[in-house]
Amino acid sequence: MSTQVKINDLGNAVQNVLNDYLEEVQETVTDVVVKEANDCAKDIRTQALAAGIPNHKYAKSWKTKITKQTAFETSAVVYSPSKYRLAHLLEHGHP
């Protein structure tokens, strides 16, 4: 793909190309973060069922949510909104 640009418009043309690239990278990063968060939640569900935890509600309770999305950062959290107390005990045990 080639575009003819006058020398006076070169700066703007380069900026437009960089902006397009930035948007593409942001979309890709967001897609990867969401996919990995969903995979993590799926793994937790599978591990909970494989460990023989009798409460299937625990395994089904895991959710994902994007917590921060800016031009330079995307983060997600995997959590159990209703069974967080049980998750803590299963993860760390009981003294």
Secondary structure, 3 states (H helix, E strand, C coil): CCCCCCHHHHHHHHHHHHHHHHHHHHHHHHHHHHHHHHHHHHHHHHHHHHCCCCCHHHHHCCEEEEEEECCCCEEEEEECCCCHHHHHHHHHCCC
